[in-house]
Each structure stands twice: as structure tokens, then as C-alpha cells.
């Protein structure tokens, strides 16, 4: 599959402007940037073991006793 050419990119950009409007584009780009930053941070956090060597199960309760019943 070949990469899109300049004409195809221009058509896609024009379609985006027509769909969302010129006023909404900065907000749309900002939210896409935030979402990608959050996704990248989450993927990096789950990428490997904890460098400090801390046990993740201990932080979440792990295999400890069940919680006491509420009153």
C-alpha cells in the first residue's frame, strides 16, 4: 500500500474542516493530543516491571484477608 499523496491529504483535510468547522479544529487537535499523551503514558507504565522492585499486589490488597463486613 502506498502512502497517501498530497492531493489525498488535502481532500481529507478539507473534509475534516467541513465536518467539524474551522472554530472547532484547535479544540479537536488539543483533545487528540491529550488522549495520545495519556495513552502513551499508560502504555509505558504497563510496559515492564516496577523499577523499584515493589510488589504491585501489596498495593492493591493482593492475597490478604477479605475485607470486614460493613455495619
Beta strands, then each sheet from edge to edge (+ up, - down):
end
